[in-house]
C-alpha cells in the first residue's frame, strides 16, 4: 500500500553513505507508507552501491548492481518509490516506458536513447550545482558590466542631478585662438560652469577645452550608479546591450530517427557552429539587461568540460533508470506476430542492462553500474514471459500490494500536500474556508475503493477524480458565494455556508458532509458503465 508523502529539501539533505538500510527505509517512510518489501529491496540495493564505492577499484569493477523488478497494478507506488530513492541519493534518474522502444531497424526510439537521456539529466544536475557555486561571481561581474554601460551611454530620461549632464566636462582656459562669444556662452550654460579669469591675462577672452574625467571622478560616478542600481532606482531605465541572435535557419531532415534523438545526437550544436552566431544591439530595461548579462557571465565562468566529466562519472556510478510498463514487451518465446517484435526489444535492452558502452555526444558512457528498476502490472503476461537472459538481469523481485480503504483515507489526510490541503488552500484564495467532515472523507475513500474494485483499478489516482467530482460545483460557485448573501438563482445546491468569528475576523466556511459526497458521487458509482468514462 503506497502513499505519496511530499517532503522538503531539508529532509533530502542526508549523507547517504552513512545511512543504514533501516535508516533508508525510515527516510522513504516519510514519502511512501507501506510497501515494506519494495522499500527493503531498494534500500539494500542502495546500501550495496555505497559499499561498492568503498572497495578497491579492481574488486569494485566486478560487483554489478542488483537490478529490481517491481510487480503491481498502477497507482500503488512503484514509480514513486524509485523517484524518491533517486532524490534521496541526488542521482540522475530517468523514467521511461519500455513500450516506447522498437527493435533495431524499425521506426521508433532505440534503446540506447535511454542512456543518452540519462546523461542529459546528469549534465543538467551538475550544471545547476556549478551555477549555484558561481552565482555570486557572475552577478558581481554582470553588475560591473552594466554600470560601465550606464556610464558610457547615459540617459536623457535620467535627471542630471542623479547622473550628471550627458555632455563632456568643460573647463574654461585662455588661449590665443579665441572662440566666438555665443559658442562660449552656450557651452558654459550646458556644463553649468562659470568662466574663471586666468591669471596674467586680465580681460582676456576665455576659450574652451575638453578635459576628460579623472579616475577618481569616474569611480565616484560608478559607485553612485551601483548604489542606485542595488536600490532598484534604475530598473526602468533603458540601456543598449549587444546580444547574440539565437535564430537558426529552419532545416528539415528526412530520417526514421525521432526528433528527440536527433537533438541528443548533437545535430543542433553542429549546425549552430556552422552558421555562427550573429550579434545585434538591443535596448532593454536595466533589470532585464542585468539578467541577460548574468547568464552571459555564468556561461563564461562555467567550465563545461568539468561539468561533462563529472556528469558522466555520476551517471556511471549512481545513475538510475526506471523502466515502466516492461510487461507490455513481455512476449512468449517462439511466438508469432507482435510477440516477435517484443522479443526483439527485450534483446536490444539486454546489453544495456547487463553492461555495455554507449556513444553519446558527450563521449562514451558505460552502463555496467547503472541501477535499473523495472516495473509492470503483469495482468496479461507474467515475469516468466520475459526472455530468460533478461529475467536473470533482474534478480530482485518484489510484489506491491493493492490499496485498501484505510490506505485511501490516509492518502486524503496524512501527506504534507494532501488532496484535502490542496483543495482548502485553493478555495482560501477566494475567501472561503473549506472543511471536510471525517465521515465525508471516509465516504470518499469507500467510493474510491469500490470503483477500483468494479472497474479498472488505477490505484491512488482514483482519489483525484473523486475529489474533483465532489468539488466541481463548489469550485464553480466559489466567487459568487463570497459576494452573494442569498443563494444564486438556478444554481445547483452546495454545502451550507456558515460564518465563524475568529481572531482574524469573520470566516465564511463550507463544510462538506457525508450526504453531500453521496449526492455528488453515489449515482455515478452505482452505474458501472457510466463510471468507466467519468471516474
QUIMO-V880396 format. One record per residue. N is the residue number from 0. SS is DSSP state (~ for helix, > for strand, _ for the rest). Layout:
N;SS
N;SS
This chain:
0;_
1;_
2;_
3;>
4;_
5;_
6;_
7;_
8;~
9;~
10;~
11;~
12;_
13;_
14;_
15;~
16;~
17;~
18;_
19;_
20;~
21;~
22;~
23;~
24;~
25;~
26;~
27;~
28;_
29;_
30;_
31;>
32;_
33;_
34;_
35;~
36;~
37;~
38;~
39;~
40;~
41;~
42;~
43;~
44;~
45;~
46;~
47;~
48;~
49;~
50;~
51;~
52;_
53;_
54;_
55;_
56;~
57;~
58;~
59;~
60;_
61;_
62;_
63;_
64;_
65;_
66;_
67;>
68;>
69;>
70;>
71;_
72;_
73;_
74;_
75;_
76;_
77;~
78;~
79;~
80;~
81;~
82;~
83;~
84;~
85;~
86;~
87;~
88;~
89;_
90;_
91;_
92;>
93;>
94;>
95;>
96;>
97;~
98;~
99;~
100;>
101;_
102;_
103;_
104;_
105;_
106;_
107;_
108;>
109;_
110;_
111;_
112;~
113;~
114;~
115;~
116;~
117;~
118;~
119;~
120;~
121;~
122;~
123;~
124;~
125;~
126;~
127;~
128;~
129;~
130;~
131;~
132;~
133;~
134;~
135;~
136;~
137;~
138;~
139;~
140;~
141;~
142;~
143;~
144;~
145;~
146;~
147;~
148;~
149;~
150;~
151;~
152;~
153;_
154;_
155;_
156;_
157;_
158;_
159;~
160;~
161;~
162;~
163;_
164;_
165;_
166;_
167;_
168;_
169;>
170;>
171;>
172;>
173;>
174;_
175;_
176;_
177;_
178;_
179;_
180;~
181;~
182;~
183;~
184;~
185;~
186;~
187;~
188;~
189;~
190;~
191;_
192;_
193;_
194;_
195;_
196;_
197;_
198;_
199;_
200;_
201;_
202;_
203;_
204;_
205;>
206;>
207;>
208;>
209;>
210;_
211;_
212;_
213;_
214;~
215;~
216;~
217;~
218;~
219;~
220;~
221;~
222;~
223;~
224;~
225;~
226;~
227;~
228;~
229;~
230;_
231;_
232;_
233;_
234;_
235;_
236;_
237;>
238;>
239;>
240;>
241;>
242;>
243;>
244;>
245;_
246;_
247;_
248;_
249;_
250;_
251;_
252;_
253;_
254;_
255;_
256;_
257;_
258;~
259;~
260;~
261;~
262;~
263;~
264;_
265;_
266;~
267;~
268;~
269;~
270;~
271;~
272;~
273;~
274;~
275;_
276;_
277;>
278;>
279;>
280;>
281;>
282;>
283;>
284;>
285;~
286;~
287;~
288;~
289;~
290;~
291;~
292;~
293;~
294;~
295;~
296;~
297;~
298;~
299;~
300;~
301;_
302;_
303;~
304;~
305;~
306;~
307;~
308;~
309;~
310;~
311;~
312;~
313;~
314;~
315;~
316;~
317;~
318;_
319;>
320;>
321;>
322;>
323;>
324;_
325;~
326;~
327;~
328;~
329;_
330;_
331;_
332;_
333;_
334;_
335;_
336;_
337;~
338;~
339;~
340;~
341;~
342;~
343;~
344;~
345;~
346;~
347;~
348;~
349;~
350;~
351;~
352;~
353;~
354;_
355;_
356;>
357;>
358;>
359;>
360;_
361;_
362;>
363;>
364;>
365;>
366;_
367;_
368;_
369;_
370;>
371;>
372;>
373;>
374;>
375;>
376;_
377;_
378;_
379;_
380;_
381;_
382;~
383;~
384;~
385;_
386;_
387;~
388;~
389;~
390;~
391;_
392;_
393;_
394;_
395;>
396;>
397;>
398;>
399;_
400;_
401;_
402;_
403;_
404;~
405;~
406;~
407;~
408;~
409;~
410;~
411;~
412;~
413;_
414;_
415;_
416;_
417;_
418;~
419;~
420;~
421;~
422;~
423;~
424;~
425;~
426;~
427;~
428;_
429;_
430;_
431;>
432;>
433;>
434;>
435;>
436;_
437;~
438;~
439;~
440;~
441;~
442;~
443;~
444;~
445;~
446;~
447;~
448;~
449;~
450;~
451;~
452;~
453;~
454;_
455;_
456;_
457;_
458;_
459;_
460;~
461;~
462;~
463;~
464;~
465;~
466;~
467;~
468;~
469;~
470;~
471;~
472;~
473;~
474;~
475;~
476;~
477;~
478;~
479;~
480;~
481;~
482;~
483;_
484;_
485;_
486;_
487;_
488;_
489;_
490;_
491;_
492;_
493;_
494;_
495;_
496;>
497;>
498;>
499;>
500;>
501;>
502;_
503;_
504;>
505;>
506;>
507;>
508;>
509;>
510;>
511;>
512;_
513;~
514;~
515;~
516;~
517;~
518;~
519;~
520;~
521;~
522;~
523;~
524;~
525;~
526;_
527;~
528;~
529;~
530;~
531;~
532;~
533;~
534;_
